[in-house]
């Protein structure tokens, strides 16, 4: 587990509170709170805030098309986040470590939508970023999920994964499985 956040950031704290609420089962309230933060942040706001918000908002939608829209926003924002900004927020966390999860989520949503070429592109990117994952349970979870999604893509399976984070039938993953 990475060290505690380096500096107080009220937006990141509010995101964390909403995420915990969603993980406790109140997905509608968590989604409302995160969407309100997104409105405050705006499309041109702090890329770390946008990346984190979009990453967690994607988990609050059962519909893979809605989740995909948020996952695309998360990846776009991650591309604008600097290593310095990440370090200011949380020493020991690196932007490179975000990419395996971001690409995995995109691959899984594209797979669920039957867009297997796009899914393959993103699962390949997720695999290429595996060396950037931290050691420990979080890294192990993603290292296990990447081949799971790759196999589902190869089978042309569009069913929700039982191990995927989020609400509804796919939301049976243990609490805390997805974080930046």
Secondary structure, 3 states (H helix, E strand, C coil): CCCCCCCCCHHHHHHHHHHHHHHCCCHHHHHHHHHHHHHHHCCCCCHHHHHHHHHHHHCCCCCHHHHHHHHHHHHHHHCCCCHHHHHHHCCCCCHHHHHHHHHHHHHHHHHHCCCHHHHHHHHHHHHHCHHHCCCCHHHHHHHHHHHHHHHHHHCCCCCCCCCCCCCHHHCCCCCCCCCC
